[in-house]
Amino acid sequence: MNHPAAEHRPTEDVPALEATGLGLKYRSRWALRDCELRLPAGRVCALVGPNGAGKSTLMALAAGLLTPTEGTVAVFGTGPGGAAALRRTAYLRQDKPLYPRFTVAETLRAGRELNPGWDQEIAERIVRLGDLPQNARVGTLTAGQRTRVALALVLGKRPDLLMLDEPLADVDPVARQELTGILMAEAAEHGTTILISSHVLAELDGVCDHVTVLRDGRIRLSGDVDDLLDDHRLVVGATEGTDGTPAELARHEIVELRRTGRQATALLRPHGEIDPRWDVSRPNLEEILIAYLRTAAPQGRPPVEAGAHTAGREEVVAR
C-alpha cells in the first residue's frame, strides 16, 4: 500500500536529526547545553540517561514544542515545527496525552483525518493485538492499554522520524516484547528512523544500532553500537597502590576506574596494546552505558564519538 509520506522517505546523506550547539535554559538552570548530535537516517537510536538528563527536552526541541535558548536543531535538514517537519515527524511524550472521552475507534478516526499519510492497517493491528474494544473510552483503559493506543496513533502516521519518550514503561513484559518487535519491523521495512529513550539498559542490546548518552544536560557519548563495542575494553588487574591511575593504564583513555582492595577494574578506550598483566575482555553494551552514566566527563572534554578513536584497535582485538 502506498502512502503520501513514502514520497519523502529519507536518504542516507541527510541526517534525520541534527543539533548544533543546542541548549535550553529554564531560568537559572540549563536543561540541555552544548548539544552536538547527528542521527543518521534509518537508524534505531537509544537515548539513554538518568531522570533530568535532558532526554525529554531534546525530543521536545526536535518536535518544535520548545524554542532553544541557543543553537539549532533540524529534522531532515529543515527546522522543527514547520509543515514539512511536522509531516515527517511523530513524537510520543512520556505522559502519552490522549482524549479520555474518545473511544478507541474515535481516536483512530481522528488520526486518520489529521494525517494524510495515515496507515489504518498498522494502527488497527496494534489495537487488535491488545484485544482492545473499539467502543471503549480511552479514559477507562489501563496505562498499558493507553500506551498501545498512543503507539497506534504515532505508527499510523507513518513518520520518517519517530521519537518515543519512555514508551513502554507502563506495559507488561510480554506486551513490551511484542510492541518492540513491531517497532523494529517497521524500522526495517519502511526505513523509519526511531529515537527511543529508555532506562532499561538490558533491553537495548540487540534492538538499537545507535546510542546517545545524556548526563547533566550534556551529551556524554554518541555513535553506532558496533563502533562502541570495538572502541572499548574492560580490563581487570592487581595494583599496588589505592589511589590514582595505575601506571600500566596511563597511556589509555580511562572512562571509569573502580577498585576493590588490590584489584582494579577499568573501562577504557585503548591507545595501542594493553599491558599483558591485565585481563582484557570486550564489554557488552550495558557495561559501556553504565560506565558513562556513572562518570562525568572531564572538564572541557568534548563528548565521545564512537568510531572516532581507532588507534591501536587492531592490536587490542588481536590479543
N, C-alpha and C positions, 0 to 999 in steps of 0.2 A: 504493500500500500504506500503510495507516495504522499508526502506531506509538504506543504509550502516551505517549512523550515529546512527541508533537505537541500533546497537551493542555496542555503547559506552555510553548509557544513564547513567546519574549519579546515584549514590547510596547515601542514606541519611547520611552515615558516612563519606563521603568525601565532604568537603566544595566546592562549586562552585568557590568561590573566597576567598583567604586568604592572608592578608597583615600583615607583622610583622616588626615593626619599619620602615615602608616605608616612604621615603621622597624624594623630588626632589627640587633642588635649581637652580634657574636661577640667575647667577651672585651673587648679594648680597641678593636676596630675595628668601625665601622658599615658593614655591607654594603649597607644601604638606609636613607635618612634623609629625613624630612620629605616623604614621597611623597604628593602630591595628584594623583589621577588619576580621570577619569570617562570610561569607554569606552562609547560608545553601543551599544545592541544592534543586531545585524545588520550590523556593520562588519567589514572585514578590516583589522586593525591590525598594523603592523610595530613591533616593539620593537627599537630599534637602540642599540648601544653596544659599547665595547671589552670584552675579557675582564675580569671582575671589576667591571663597572659596576653589577651588581645585577639583571640581567635574569632569571637563573635564580631568584634569591631572591624577586623579585616574583611569579613564576609559582608557586613552591612555597608562598608565603604564601596566594595566591589559591586554591590547591588544598587548603589546610588541612593541608599536610605540615609546616609550620613555624608556630610561635607568635610573633606580633610582640612586640618589646620595647616598642613604643609605637604608638599609633594603632590604626586599624581598617581592615578590608577586608571588602567584601561582594560576593557574587555574586548578581545579580538580586534585591538587597535583603535577602538573608539571609547569615548568617555562613558562611564556608567550613568544610567538614568535616562539616556536618550532613547528614542524609539527603536533604533537598531539593536542597542544593547539589551533593552527590555525584552525584545522579541526573542533574543537568543539565550537569555539567562533565566534560571529559576532558582529561587533562594528559599529554603525552608528553615525558619527560625527554630530555636530550641523549644519555645513555648507553643509552636505549631498552631497559629491562630486560624480558627475556623468559625463559621457562623453556627452557634449552638442550636438555633431554631430550625436550621435547614435539615432536611432529611439527607441521607447518603445520595439518593438519586438526584435531589435538587443541587447538591454540592457539585456532583459531576456534570450536571447540566450547565451550571454556571461556568465551570472550567471550559466546557466545550464552546459556549457562547463568547467567552472573553479571549480565547486563544485560537487564532486562525490555523495553527498547525496541530490542532488537538488530535490525539490518538485515543479514541474511545475504547478501542480493544484492550490496550495495556491498562488503562485506568480501571475498566470493569474487571479485568483479570486479577488485579491486586486486591480489589474489594471481594471478589468471589472466593479467592483462596482463603480469606479470613472468615468466610461464612457470615458476612455482614448483611442483614436485611436491608433492602433498598429503601424501605419506608421508615427505618429507624432514624430518629433525630440525633444529630451529632452530639448534642448535649447529654444524651443518655448513654453514650458509648464509654467504654473503659479507656484509660490512657493509651493502652496498646492499640485498641481499635481506632482511636482518633489518629494515631500515628500512621496507621495503614491508609486511612482516607487521605491524610495530608500527602503521603508519598504517591498515592494515586493521582493527586492533582499535579504535583510537580513533574512526575514522569509523563503524564498525559499531555503536558505542554510540549513535550519533545524538544527540550532545550539543547543547545550546544554546550553550555556550561551549567552544570547542576551543582549548587552549593548546599550542603546539608550540615546543619549545626547540631551535633549530638543527636542524630535522627532516631537511633534505635535504643535509646536508654530506657524507654518505657515498655519494650516488648520482651516476651519470654524467649529463652534460648532457641527453641525450635523455630519460632517466627523470625527471630533475628537471622538465623542461618538461611531461611527461605528468602527473606527480603534482601539480604546481602547477595544471594545468588542472582536474584532478579536484577539488582543494580549492576553487577558485574557483566551479566549477559547483555544488558542494554548498552553498556560502555563498549563491549566488544563488537556488537552488531551494528551500532549506529555511530560509533566514534565519539560518543559523548564524553566530554571532559567532566570528571567528578572531583569536587573538592569536599572532603568529609572530615569533620572534626570528631575526635573520639578520645576518651580516657582509657578505653580498654585496649591496651597496647598489644596484648597477645593475639587479638583478633585481626590486627593489621597485617601480620605476617602472611604472605601468600595472597593478600587481597589488593593492597596498593602497590604501585610501581614507582611512586614518587612520594617523598616525605618532606614536610617542613615543620621544624620545631620552633615554637614561640616560647619565650621566657621573659618575664618582666617587661612585656611590651615590645620586645625586640626579637628579630629572627636569629636563632642560635645556630641552626643547621638547615640546609636545604639541598635536595638532589635526588637522583634516581636511586632506588633501593639497591640495585646491583652494584652501583658505584660506591655506595655507603659501605656495603659488605666488603668490597675489595679494598677500600681505603683504611679500614680499621683492623686492629689486632688486640686480643685480650692476652695479657701476659701475667704470669704468676712466678714469684721467686722469693728467695730469702734475702733479707737485708740486714746490715749490721746496725745501722742507726734507726731512730724512730722518727726523725724529722727530715724534711727536705726531700728533694728528688734523688732517688738512687743514681749514683754516678753512671751506671751502665745504661740508664734510660735518658740521660740528659740530652742526647742528640735528637731525640724524637719529640714529637708534639703530643704531650700528655693531655688527654681530655679529662680523666678522673684517676686519682690515685687513692687507694684505701689500704690501710694497714691492720693486720691482726697479729699482735705480737711481733715476731721477726719476719712474718710473711707479708709481702705486698702484692696487691692485685691492681693492675692498671689497664685502662683502655687507652690506646694510643693510635696515632697516625704515624706509621714508621717513616723515618728518613734513612733508608739503607737497611742493612742487615741488623737483626736484633741479637744481642749477646746470647750465645748458646746456653748460658747458665740459666736462662729464663725459659719456662714452659710457654709456648706460643700456641694460641688457638684462634680460629676465626669466630668472632662473636655473631650471635643472631641479631635480628633487627631490634627485638625488645631490649636486649642488653645495651645496644648502642643508644637507643632513645632514652632509657632510664639514666644513663650516664650524663647525657647532655641536659636532661631535665633537672638533675641534682646539682649541677655545677653552673655557675655563672661564667660568662665569657670574660677573659682578662680585659682590663680597662683599655679601651681604644682598639681592640682587635675586631676586625670585621667578621661577619658570620661565616661559618664554614660552608663551602660549596663542594658537594660530593663530586669526585672526578677531577677536581682542580689540582689535587695533590697526587702525583703518580711516582715521585722519586722513590726508588727502592722497592716498588710494588713487586716486580718480578723476583727479586732476591728473597723477599719475605714469603711469597707464595710458594717458592721452590723449596723451602725448608722442609 
